[in-house]
Amino acid sequence: MSDFDAQHMTNPHDHMMADPTTWRLYGTVGCHLCEIAESLLLQAQAVADIRWQSIDIAELPEQEMLEFADKIPVLVTATKTLYYPFSIMDVMALS
């Protein structure tokens, strides 16, 4: 990511939900990497108290959608953002 992109990208943490303990997985329909990321979250959820929701970037305002378009899947917690590729160990380290 260029310095320009880093300075002008919307901070995913700015979109905090009412419940900051719920993680957000940004992706879109038909994204095989997003499906892999979702599978990792389901595996982690089997052994840890993790709550998450999928957010389809196609439903975001256009500027935000464009900012995520070449980065998905992106996992956002209250304190960290993981850009794919990430592993089950990366996910578990967040819990």
Secondary structure, 3 states (H helix, E strand, C coil): CCHHHHHHCCCHHHHCCCCCCEEEEEECCCCHHHHHHHHHHHHHHCCCCCEEEEEEHHHCCHHHHHHHCCCCCEEECCCCEEECCCCHHHHHHHC
